[in-house]
Amino acid sequence: MILDSYNKQMQLNKELSDELINIQKSQDKYKVGHHFGNNSFLRAKKNLKQYKFIKERIPEAVVETETILNVSQVEHLQKIFDTTEKLANELYNLRESDNFS
């Protein structure tokens, strides 16, 4: 169950990052030209702010998301192991007690 939720989240993040990478690649064709009347220059000038945002922030966001997922997954597993250890200790204590005599 834990592994399934982890895999599902990683798959969702991969799909989102792939979609953002496709957006980034579609923006790559807009290079800033030297002629101010050039249509590609005008499109690039219009989309320059979005292009910079995508080019700079998306890789950071992908790394940050993966880090958060890894940290939260480790914390989640630690809670499960702590709970399992607590229940195992209780079971051992009950087994060693004289309640079953």
DSSP file (Angstrom, degrees, kcal/mol; ACC not computed):
  #  RESIDUE AA STRUCTURE BP1 BP2  ACC     N-H-->O    O-->H-N    N-H-->O    O-->H-N    TCO  KAPPA ALPHA  PHI   PSI    X-CA   Y-CA   Z-CA
    1    1 A M     >        0   0    0      0, 0.0     4,-2.2     0, 0.0     5,-0.2   0.000 360.0 360.0 360.0 -44.5    0.0    0.0    0.0
    2    2 A I  H  >  +     0   0    0      1,-0.2     4,-2.5     2,-0.2     5,-0.2   0.928 360.0  48.8 -65.8 -44.3    2.8    2.4    0.9
    3    3 A L  H  > S+     0   0    0      1,-0.2     4,-2.8     2,-0.2    -1,-0.2   0.882 109.7  52.8 -64.3 -37.8    4.8    1.5   -2.2
    4    4 A D  H  > S+     0   0    0      2,-0.2     4,-2.5     1,-0.2    -1,-0.2   0.929 110.8  45.7 -63.1 -45.3    1.7    1.9   -4.4
    5    5 A S  H  X S+     0   0    0     -4,-2.2     4,-2.4     2,-0.2    -2,-0.2   0.895 113.8  50.2 -66.1 -37.9    1.0    5.4   -3.1
    6    6 A Y  H  X S+     0   0    0     -4,-2.5     4,-2.6     2,-0.2    -2,-0.2   0.940 112.5  46.1 -63.3 -47.1    4.7    6.3   -3.5
    7    7 A N  H  X S+     0   0    0     -4,-2.8     4,-2.4     1,-0.2    -2,-0.2   0.885 111.7  52.3 -63.8 -38.4    4.7    5.0   -7.1
    8    8 A K  H  X S+     0   0    0     -4,-2.5     4,-2.3     2,-0.2    -1,-0.2   0.924 111.6  46.1 -63.1 -44.7    1.5    6.8   -7.9
    9    9 A Q  H  X S+     0   0    0     -4,-2.4     4,-2.5     2,-0.2    -2,-0.2   0.907 112.8  49.5 -65.5 -41.9    2.9   10.1   -6.6
   10   10 A M  H  X S+     0   0    0     -4,-2.6     4,-2.3     2,-0.2    -1,-0.2   0.890 110.9  50.4 -64.8 -38.2    6.1    9.6   -8.5
   11   11 A Q  H  X S+     0   0    0     -4,-2.4     4,-2.4     2,-0.2    -2,-0.2   0.914 110.8  49.2 -64.8 -42.7    4.2    8.8  -11.7
   12   12 A L  H  X S+     0   0    0     -4,-2.3     4,-2.4     1,-0.2    -2,-0.2   0.920 112.1  48.0 -62.6 -44.4    2.1   11.9  -11.3
   13   13 A N  H  X S+     0   0    0     -4,-2.5     4,-2.8     1,-0.2    -1,-0.2   0.886 110.5  52.1 -63.6 -38.2    5.2   14.1  -10.7
   14   14 A K  H  X S+     0   0    0     -4,-2.3     4,-2.6     2,-0.2    -2,-0.2   0.919 109.8  48.7 -64.7 -42.3    6.8   12.6  -13.7
   15   15 A E  H  X S+     0   0    0     -4,-2.4     4,-2.2     2,-0.2    -2,-0.2   0.920 113.3  47.4 -62.6 -43.2    3.8   13.3  -15.9
   16   16 A L  H  X S+     0   0    0     -4,-2.4     4,-2.3     2,-0.2    -2,-0.2   0.924 113.3  47.0 -64.3 -44.2    3.7   16.9  -14.6
   17   17 A S  H  X S+     0   0    0     -4,-2.8     4,-2.4     1,-0.2    -1,-0.2   0.887 111.3  51.8 -67.0 -36.7    7.5   17.4  -15.1
   18   18 A D  H  X S+     0   0    0     -4,-2.6     4,-2.2     2,-0.2    -1,-0.2   0.906 110.0  49.7 -63.6 -40.3    7.3   15.9  -18.6
   19   19 A E  H  X S+     0   0    0     -4,-2.2     4,-2.0     2,-0.2    -2,-0.2   0.912 111.9  47.6 -64.3 -42.1    4.4   18.3  -19.5
   20   20 A L  H  X S+     0   0    0     -4,-2.3     4,-2.4     1,-0.2    -2,-0.2   0.870 109.9  52.9 -67.0 -35.9    6.4   21.3  -18.2
   21   21 A I  H  X S+     0   0    0     -4,-2.4     4,-2.7     2,-0.2    -1,-0.2   0.889 107.3  52.3 -65.7 -38.0    9.5   20.1  -20.1
   22   22 A N  H  X S+     0   0    0     -4,-2.2     4,-2.2     2,-0.2    -2,-0.2   0.901 109.4  49.4 -63.4 -40.0    7.3   20.0  -23.3
   23   23 A I  H  X S+     0   0    0     -4,-2.0     4,-1.5     2,-0.2    -2,-0.2   0.922 111.3  49.9 -62.0 -43.3    6.2   23.6  -22.6
   24   24 A Q  H  X S+     0   0    0     -4,-2.4     4,-1.0     1,-0.2     3,-0.3   0.915 110.3  49.4 -62.2 -43.2    9.8   24.6  -22.2
   25   25 A K  H  X S+     0   0    0     -4,-2.7     4,-0.6     1,-0.2     3,-0.4   0.872 107.5  54.6 -64.8 -36.5   10.8   22.9  -25.4
   26   26 A S  H  < S+     0   0    0     -4,-2.2     3,-0.4     1,-0.2    -1,-0.2   0.815 109.0  49.1 -67.1 -27.6    8.0   24.6  -27.3
   27   27 A Q  H >< S+     0   0    0     -4,-1.5     3,-1.5    -3,-0.3    -1,-0.2   0.676  93.0  78.0 -81.5 -18.0    9.4   27.9  -26.0
   28   28 A D  H 3< S+     0   0    0     -4,-1.0    -1,-0.2    -3,-0.4    -2,-0.2   0.785  82.1  65.8 -62.9 -27.0   12.9   27.1  -27.1
   29   29 A K  T 3< S+     0   0    0     -4,-0.6     2,-1.5    -3,-0.4    -1,-0.3   0.690  81.5  85.4 -71.2 -15.6   12.1   27.9  -30.7
   30   30 A Y    <   +     0   0    0     -3,-1.5     2,-0.3    -4,-0.1    -1,-0.2  -0.652  62.0 172.1 -88.8  86.9   11.6   31.6  -29.8
   31   31 A K        -     0   0    0     -2,-1.5     2,-0.6     1,-0.0    13,-0.3  -0.684  40.5-106.6 -91.5 147.7   15.1   32.9  -29.9
   32   32 A V        -     0   0    0     -2,-0.3     9,-0.1    12,-0.1     2,-0.1  -0.648  42.2-156.9 -77.1 120.4   15.8   36.6  -29.6
   33   33 A G        -     0   0    0     -2,-0.6    -1,-0.0     2,-0.2    -3,-0.0  -0.272  22.1-121.9 -91.1 179.8   16.7   37.9  -33.1
   34   34 A H  S    S+     0   0    0     -2,-0.1     2,-0.6     1,-0.1    -1,-0.1   0.632  89.8  78.1 -97.0 -17.2   18.7   40.9  -34.1
   35   35 A H    >   -     0   0    0      1,-0.1     3,-1.4     2,-0.0     6,-0.2  -0.845  66.5-154.0-101.0 121.2   16.1   42.6  -36.3
   36   36 A F  T 3  S+     0   0    0     -2,-0.6    -1,-0.1     1,-0.3    -3,-0.0   0.695  93.7  53.8 -70.5 -19.0   13.4   44.4  -34.3
   37   37 A G  T 3  S+     0   0    0      4,-0.1    -1,-0.3     5,-0.0     2,-0.1   0.528  81.9 115.4 -89.0  -6.0   10.8   44.0  -37.0
   38   38 A N    <>  -     0   0    0     -3,-1.4     4,-2.2     1,-0.1     5,-0.2  -0.421  66.3-138.6 -68.3 133.8   11.3   40.2  -37.2
   39   39 A N  H  > S+     0   0    0      1,-0.2     4,-2.6     2,-0.2     5,-0.2   0.882 104.0  52.6 -61.7 -39.1    8.2   38.2  -36.2
   40   40 A S  H  > S+     0   0    0      1,-0.2     4,-2.3     2,-0.2    -1,-0.2   0.869 108.9  50.9 -66.5 -33.7   10.2   35.7  -34.2
   41   41 A F  H  > S+     0   0    0     -6,-0.2     4,-2.8     2,-0.2    -2,-0.2   0.926 110.6  48.6 -66.1 -43.2   11.9   38.6  -32.3
   42   42 A L  H  X S+     0   0    0     -4,-2.2     4,-2.4     2,-0.2    -2,-0.2   0.909 113.1  46.8 -64.4 -41.9    8.5   40.0  -31.5
   43   43 A R  H  X S+     0   0    0     -4,-2.6     4,-2.3     2,-0.2    -1,-0.2   0.917 113.7  48.8 -64.5 -42.0    7.2   36.7  -30.3
   44   44 A A  H  X S+     0   0    0     -4,-2.3     4,-0.5   -13,-0.3    -2,-0.2   0.908 111.5  49.1 -64.7 -40.9   10.3   36.1  -28.3
   45   45 A K  H >< S+     0   0    0     -4,-2.8     3,-0.7     1,-0.2     4,-0.4   0.906 112.4  48.6 -64.0 -41.3   10.1   39.5  -26.7
   46   46 A K  H 3< S+     0   0    0     -4,-2.4     3,-0.3     1,-0.2     4,-0.2   0.883 120.3  36.4 -65.3 -39.1    6.5   38.9  -25.8
   47   47 A N  H 3X S+     0   0    0     -4,-2.3     4,-2.8     1,-0.2    -1,-0.2   0.293  86.5 103.6 -98.4   8.8    7.2   35.5  -24.3
   48   48 A L  H <X S+     0   0    0     -3,-0.7     4,-2.7    -4,-0.5     5,-0.2   0.888  79.9  50.2 -62.4 -41.0   10.6   36.4  -22.7
   49   49 A K  H  > S+     0   0    0     -4,-0.4     4,-2.2    -3,-0.3    -1,-0.2   0.932 114.6  43.8 -64.1 -45.7    9.3   36.7  -19.2
   50   50 A Q  H  > S+     0   0    0     -4,-0.2     4,-2.8     2,-0.2     5,-0.2   0.905 113.1  53.2 -64.2 -41.0    7.4   33.3  -19.4
   51   51 A Y  H  X S+     0   0    0     -4,-2.8     4,-3.0     1,-0.2    -2,-0.2   0.929 110.1  46.2 -61.1 -46.3   10.5   31.7  -21.0
   52   52 A K  H  X S+     0   0    0     -4,-2.7     4,-2.4     2,-0.2     5,-0.4   0.910 112.6  51.1 -63.2 -41.5   12.8   32.9  -18.3
   53   53 A F  H  X>S+     0   0    0     -4,-2.2     4,-2.7    -5,-0.2     5,-0.6   0.946 114.7  42.3 -60.1 -48.3   10.4   31.7  -15.6
   54   54 A I  H  X5S+     0   0    0     -4,-2.8     4,-1.2     1,-0.2    -2,-0.2   0.928 115.4  49.4 -65.0 -45.3   10.1   28.3  -17.2
   55   55 A K  H  <5S+     0   0    0     -4,-3.0    -1,-0.2    -5,-0.2    -2,-0.2   0.855 123.0  30.5 -64.9 -35.7   13.8   27.9  -17.9
   56   56 A E  H  X5S+     0   0    0     -4,-2.4     4,-0.6    -5,-0.2    -2,-0.2   0.876 124.8  37.3 -92.4 -40.6   14.9   28.9  -14.4
   57   57 A R  H  X5S+     0   0    0     -4,-2.7     4,-2.6    -5,-0.4     5,-0.2   0.806 101.4  66.2 -90.4 -31.3   12.2   27.8  -12.1
   58   58 A I  H  X<S+     0   0    0     -4,-1.2     4,-2.5    -5,-0.6     5,-0.2   0.933 101.8  47.4 -64.0 -48.0   10.9   24.5  -13.4
   59   59 A P  H  > S+     0   0    0      0, 0.0     4,-2.1     0, 0.0    -1,-0.2   0.905 114.0  49.6 -59.6 -37.9   14.1   22.4  -12.8
   60   60 A E  H  X S+     0   0    0     -4,-0.6     4,-2.6     1,-0.2    -2,-0.2   0.919 110.7  50.0 -62.6 -43.0   14.3   23.9   -9.3
   61   61 A A  H  X S+     0   0    0     -4,-2.6     4,-2.6     1,-0.2    -1,-0.2   0.887 109.1  51.2 -65.0 -39.3   10.7   22.9   -8.7
   62   62 A V  H  X S+     0   0    0     -4,-2.5     4,-2.2     2,-0.2    -1,-0.2   0.934 112.9  45.0 -63.9 -45.5   11.2   19.4   -9.9
   63   63 A V  H  X S+     0   0    0     -4,-2.1     4,-2.2    -5,-0.2    -2,-0.2   0.912 113.8  50.2 -64.0 -42.5   14.2   18.8   -7.6
   64   64 A E  H  X S+     0   0    0     -4,-2.6     4,-2.6     2,-0.2    -2,-0.2   0.901 110.1  50.1 -64.3 -41.2   12.4   20.4   -4.7
   65   65 A T  H  X S+     0   0    0     -4,-2.6     4,-2.6     2,-0.2    -1,-0.2   0.922 110.6  49.1 -63.3 -44.3    9.3   18.3   -5.2
   66   66 A E  H  X S+     0   0    0     -4,-2.2     4,-2.3     1,-0.2    -1,-0.2   0.895 111.8  49.8 -62.5 -39.1   11.4   15.1   -5.3
   67   67 A T  H  X S+     0   0    0     -4,-2.2     4,-2.5     2,-0.2    -2,-0.2   0.932 111.3  48.0 -64.0 -46.5   13.2   16.1   -2.1
   68   68 A I  H  X S+     0   0    0     -4,-2.6     4,-2.9     1,-0.2     5,-0.3   0.913 112.2  49.7 -61.3 -43.3    9.9   16.8   -0.3
   69   69 A L  H  X S+     0   0    0     -4,-2.6     4,-2.3     1,-0.2    -1,-0.2   0.920 111.5  48.3 -62.9 -43.1    8.5   13.5   -1.5
   70   70 A N  H  X S+     0   0    0     -4,-2.3     4,-2.1    -5,-0.2    -2,-0.2   0.918 114.2  46.0 -64.1 -42.9   11.5   11.6   -0.3
   71   71 A V  H  X S+     0   0    0     -4,-2.5     4,-2.5     2,-0.2    -2,-0.2   0.933 114.6  46.6 -65.8 -46.2   11.6   13.4    3.1
   72   72 A S  H  X S+     0   0    0     -4,-2.9     4,-2.4     1,-0.2    -1,-0.2   0.869 111.8  52.1 -66.1 -34.5    7.8   12.9    3.7
   73   73 A Q  H  X S+     0   0    0     -4,-2.3     4,-2.5    -5,-0.3    -1,-0.2   0.911 109.7  48.7 -66.8 -41.4    8.1    9.2    2.6
   74   74 A V  H  X S+     0   0    0     -4,-2.1     4,-2.5     2,-0.2    -2,-0.2   0.924 112.3  48.2 -63.8 -44.3   10.9    8.6    5.1
   75   75 A E  H  X S+     0   0    0     -4,-2.5     4,-2.2     2,-0.2    -2,-0.2   0.906 111.5  50.8 -62.0 -41.1    9.0   10.3    7.9
   76   76 A H  H  X S+     0   0    0     -4,-2.4     4,-2.0     1,-0.2    -2,-0.2   0.923 111.3  47.2 -62.7 -44.6    5.9    8.2    7.0
   77   77 A L  H  X S+     0   0    0     -4,-2.5     4,-2.7     1,-0.2    -1,-0.2   0.881 109.4  54.2 -65.4 -37.4    7.9    5.0    7.0
   78   78 A Q  H  X S+     0   0    0     -4,-2.5     4,-2.6     2,-0.2    -1,-0.2   0.906 107.9  50.0 -63.1 -40.8    9.5    5.9   10.4
   79   79 A K  H  X S+     0   0    0     -4,-2.2     4,-2.4     2,-0.2    -1,-0.2   0.915 111.5  48.5 -62.5 -42.7    6.0    6.4   11.9
   80   80 A I  H  X S+     0   0    0     -4,-2.0     4,-2.5     2,-0.2    -2,-0.2   0.926 112.9  47.2 -64.3 -44.2    4.9    3.0   10.6
   81   81 A F  H  X S+     0   0    0     -4,-2.7     4,-2.6     2,-0.2    -2,-0.2   0.889 111.7  51.0 -65.4 -38.6    8.0    1.3   11.9
   82   82 A D  H  X S+     0   0    0     -4,-2.6     4,-2.3     2,-0.2    -2,-0.2   0.916 111.7  47.3 -63.5 -42.9    7.6    3.1   15.3
   83   83 A T  H  X S+     0   0    0     -4,-2.4     4,-2.5     2,-0.2    -2,-0.2   0.913 112.6  49.3 -63.9 -42.6    4.0    1.9   15.5
   84   84 A T  H  X S+     0   0    0     -4,-2.5     4,-2.5     1,-0.2    -2,-0.2   0.908 111.1  49.6 -63.4 -42.1    5.0   -1.6   14.6
   85   85 A E  H  X S+     0   0    0     -4,-2.6     4,-2.4     2,-0.2    -1,-0.2   0.912 110.9  49.9 -63.1 -42.3    7.8   -1.6   17.2
   86   86 A K  H  X S+     0   0    0     -4,-2.3     4,-2.2     1,-0.2    -2,-0.2   0.924 112.8  46.1 -62.4 -45.3    5.4   -0.4   19.9
   87   87 A L  H  X S+     0   0    0     -4,-2.5     4,-2.4     1,-0.2    -1,-0.2   0.881 111.8  51.8 -66.3 -37.4    2.8   -3.0   19.0
   88   88 A A  H  X S+     0   0    0     -4,-2.5     4,-2.5     2,-0.2    -2,-0.2   0.904 109.7  49.4 -65.6 -40.3    5.4   -5.8   18.9
   89   89 A N  H  X S+     0   0    0     -4,-2.4     4,-2.6     2,-0.2    -2,-0.2   0.908 111.1  49.5 -64.3 -41.5    6.7   -4.7   22.4
   90   90 A E  H  X S+     0   0    0     -4,-2.2     4,-2.4     2,-0.2    -2,-0.2   0.920 111.7  48.8 -62.3 -43.2    3.1   -4.8   23.7
   91   91 A L  H  X S+     0   0    0     -4,-2.4     4,-2.3     2,-0.2    -2,-0.2   0.911 111.8  49.0 -63.2 -42.4    2.6   -8.2   22.3
   92   92 A Y  H  X S+     0   0    0     -4,-2.5     4,-2.2     2,-0.2    -2,-0.2   0.912 111.3  49.8 -63.2 -43.2    5.8   -9.5   23.7
   93   93 A N  H  X S+     0   0    0     -4,-2.6     4,-1.1     1,-0.2    -2,-0.2   0.889 111.4  48.8 -64.1 -39.1    4.9   -8.0   27.1
   94   94 A L  H  < S+     0   0    0     -4,-2.4     5,-0.3     1,-0.2     6,-0.3   0.894 110.7  51.1 -66.1 -38.6    1.5   -9.7   27.0
   95   95 A R  H  < S+     0   0    0     -4,-2.3    -2,-0.2     1,-0.2    -1,-0.2   0.892 112.1  46.4 -65.6 -38.8    3.1  -13.0   26.0
   96   96 A E  H  < S+     0   0    0     -4,-2.2    -1,-0.2    -5,-0.1    -2,-0.2   0.648  97.7  90.2 -79.3 -15.7    5.6  -12.8   28.9
   97   97 A S  S >< S-     0   0    0     -4,-1.1     3,-0.6    -3,-0.2    -3,-0.0  -0.272  87.0-116.0 -77.1 170.0    2.9  -11.9   31.5
   98   98 A D  G >  S+     0   0    0      1,-0.2     3,-1.1     2,-0.1    -1,-0.1   0.193  86.7 104.8 -90.6  16.6    1.0  -14.4   33.5
   99   99 A N  G 3  S+     0   0    0     -5,-0.3    -1,-0.2     1,-0.2    -4,-0.1   0.759  77.1  53.4 -70.0 -23.5   -2.3  -13.5   31.9
  100  100 A F  G <         0   0    0     -3,-0.6    -1,-0.2    -6,-0.3    -2,-0.1   0.436 360.0 360.0 -92.1   1.5   -2.4  -16.6   29.7
  101  101 A S    <         0   0    0     -3,-1.1    -1,-0.2    -4,-0.0    -2,-0.1   0.489 360.0 360.0 -75.3 360.0   -1.9  -19.1   32.6
